[in-house]
Amino acid sequence: MPTSDHALLGQLSSNSLPYRDPLAVIDWAALDVHGFWLPEPALSLYGLPEYEALAPEVKRRLSQYEFINVMQAGLVARAVVPATPVAAARGGLAPTLRVLKSRGLKPRL
């Protein structure tokens, strides 16, 4: 192999990080379960008179439900189309589902 190929391979190796499951890095105890999980302008009902009539607690809960639905859609998309060939080789969604289940969560796909 020419020297330039060795240099490129060396640079790629040094810039690569080992895979870390993002769910394993989250500090689950620090999550704020009492606040908005999406900004109000991002909510589907925001700006409608019906939204303004909702109680603050209902608005907060709506933000949490909509956030959960967005995350669930991302998990389903990842299961259907793995993001990279490496993810496909690692079993697609299986590692993520194992972490969710180990934390007592029940993902609905």
C-alpha positions as CSV (number, residue, x, y, z in Angstrom):
1,M,0.0,0.0,0.0
2,P,1.4,3.5,-0.9
3,T,2.4,5.8,2.0
4,S,-0.5,8.2,1.3
5,D,-3.0,5.3,1.8
6,H,-1.3,4.5,5.2
7,A,-1.5,8.2,6.2
8,L,-5.2,8.3,5.2
9,L,-6.0,5.1,7.1
10,G,-4.1,6.4,10.1
11,Q,-6.1,9.7,10.1
12,L,-9.4,7.9,9.7
13,S,-8.6,5.6,12.6
14,S,-7.6,8.4,14.9
15,N,-10.8,10.3,14.1
16,S,-13.1,7.4,14.6
17,L,-14.7,6.9,18.0
18,P,-15.9,3.6,19.4
19,Y,-19.6,3.2,19.3
20,R,-21.5,4.2,22.4
21,D,-25.2,3.6,22.7
22,P,-26.7,7.1,23.3
23,L,-29.3,5.7,25.7
24,A,-26.6,4.4,27.9
25,V,-25.1,7.9,28.2
26,I,-28.3,9.7,29.3
27,D,-28.6,10.6,33.0
28,W,-32.1,9.2,33.3
29,A,-32.4,10.5,36.9
30,A,-31.8,14.1,35.8
31,L,-34.7,14.2,33.3
32,D,-37.2,16.9,34.0
33,V,-40.6,15.2,34.1
34,H,-42.4,18.4,35.3
35,G,-41.5,20.7,32.5
36,F,-42.2,21.2,28.8
37,W,-40.4,18.7,26.6
38,L,-40.9,20.7,23.4
39,P,-41.1,24.5,23.1
40,E,-44.7,25.7,23.0
41,P,-44.4,27.1,19.4
42,A,-43.4,23.5,18.2
43,L,-46.7,22.0,19.5
44,S,-49.4,21.1,17.0
45,L,-52.1,23.1,18.6
46,Y,-50.0,26.2,19.4
47,G,-51.6,29.4,18.1
48,L,-55.1,28.1,18.0
49,P,-57.8,29.4,20.4
50,E,-58.3,25.8,21.7
51,Y,-54.7,25.7,22.8
52,E,-55.0,29.0,24.7
53,A,-58.0,27.6,26.5
54,L,-56.0,24.6,27.8
55,A,-54.8,24.6,31.4
56,P,-51.0,25.0,31.8
57,E,-50.8,21.4,33.1
58,V,-52.5,20.1,29.9
59,K,-50.2,22.2,27.7
60,R,-47.2,20.7,29.4
61,R,-48.5,17.1,29.1
62,L,-49.3,17.7,25.4
63,S,-45.7,18.8,24.9
64,Q,-44.6,15.5,26.5
65,Y,-46.9,13.3,24.4
66,E,-45.9,15.0,21.2
67,F,-42.2,14.7,22.1
68,I,-42.7,11.0,22.8
69,N,-44.5,10.5,19.5
70,V,-41.6,12.2,17.6
71,M,-39.0,10.0,19.3
72,Q,-41.1,6.9,18.7
73,A,-41.3,7.8,15.0
74,G,-37.5,8.1,14.9
75,L,-37.1,4.7,16.5
76,V,-39.5,3.1,14.0
77,A,-37.7,4.8,11.1
78,R,-34.4,3.6,12.5
79,A,-35.8,0.0,12.7
80,V,-37.0,0.1,9.1
81,V,-34.0,1.9,7.6
82,P,-30.8,1.6,9.7
83,A,-28.8,4.8,9.7
84,T,-25.6,3.2,8.5
85,P,-24.3,-0.2,7.3
86,V,-22.6,-0.4,10.7
87,A,-25.9,-0.1,12.5
88,A,-27.4,-2.7,10.2
89,A,-24.5,-5.0,11.0
90,R,-25.0,-4.5,14.7
91,G,-28.7,-5.6,14.5
92,G,-30.5,-2.4,13.7
93,L,-32.8,-1.4,16.6
94,A,-32.2,-4.5,18.8
95,P,-29.5,-2.8,21.0
96,T,-31.6,0.2,21.6
97,L,-34.7,-1.9,22.5
98,R,-32.6,-3.9,25.0
99,V,-31.6,-0.7,26.8
100,L,-35.1,0.6,26.8
101,K,-36.5,-2.6,28.2
102,S,-33.7,-2.9,30.8
103,R,-34.8,0.5,32.1
104,G,-38.4,-0.7,32.5
105,L,-39.7,1.2,29.4
106,K,-42.1,-0.6,27.1
107,P,-41.5,0.8,23.5
108,R,-44.5,0.4,21.2
109,L,-43.5,-0.1,17.7
